[in-house]
Amino acid sequence: MTFKRIRKAVFPVAGLGTRFLPATKTVPKEMLPIIDRPLIQYAVDEAIEAGCDTLVFITNRYKHAVADYFDKAYELEQKLERAGKLEQLELVRHPLPEGVRAIFVTWAEAPAAGHAVLCAKEVIGDEPFAVLLPDDLIWNRGPGALKQMADAAEARGASVIAVQDVARESTGSYGIVATEAFDGRQGRINAIVEKPKPEDAPSNLAVVGRYVLNPRIFGLLEATQPYGAGGEIQLTDAIATLLTEEVVNAYRFQGTRFDCGTHIGLIEATIRYALDHEKLSDPARDMMARALGELGVRDQD
C-alpha cells in the first residue's frame, strides 16, 4: 500500500478548558504558556517539522485567541519596530514560516475529537493527514514525535497512532491498544478499548494525542453512531472500525509527554522546558534548589 507523506494537520482546539477556570474564561487552554510560547505553538512547530504545510484548526465561535495569535498584529508590530525591538518583532511577525497556511473551521459548540476531525474533511480531501491534540506536549531533543510517526507511516504504508506505557492502575484514563508483532517501537493494533478497568485492559499501551490517519477515517466517522447527551462522535470508535479493514500501527515514540490538560502536567512541562532553555537553565536550577531547600528547612521546623 502506498501511503503519501502527510502535508496537512488537524488541531482540535474547540474545548472549553474547564479544568483551568477561571483563567480559561478568557484565555483558551491552547494559549497557556510554557515559558514564552503558547501550547499551540509547540504543536504547530511539531507538525511543520514533520512536513505539514496546511494547518487546520477546529475551533468554536467563542474562541478567537488562537486565530488572533496566527494573524497580523499591526499596532504591536509598529510599536516594537519603533522601539527597535527587532528580535521580538520577528517572533510576532512570523508565528508560521513562509509557505505554511492556517485554516480555521468554526463549529457552533465544542465538538468531541471525532466530530472535530470530521469537520476537517473538506480541507483534508483524499490524502493521509495528522491529528495533534495540543494538550499533549511532547518534548524530545531529537526528531519530534509526529516526524517519527510520519516516517513510520510512509515506510510501512499504514496509519499510525502514538502510544506510551502507563501504569496498569491508570488504564481507565486512556484508550488502550492490544497489538501483535510489537517490536518494542511499533506493531499492528488488533484492538482498541476506551478507558478500560485495569483488570480488563489488554495492555498498558495508552493512546496519546498524535495520529497519522488514512482519509478512510472520514467515512467511518460519518457512519459512527453518536452517543451521549450532546450526540458526540468518538474518534476511538471510528479507529476501532478502521482496524477491521486495514493495518493501523501503534508507535511508541521517543520523547517525554506532558499532559498539559492537567495542572501538574503544565507544571512539569514548564520545569522541563526551563531546565532545557539556553538562558534559563542555570537560574531555574538555582531557583528550584533554593525552593526545595526552604521547604526542607520548613519541614524540619
Order of alpha helices (4+ residues) and beta strands (2+ residues): beta-beta-beta-alpha-beta-alpha-alpha-alpha-beta-alpha-alpha-beta-beta-alpha-beta-beta-beta-beta-alpha-alpha-beta-beta-alpha-alpha
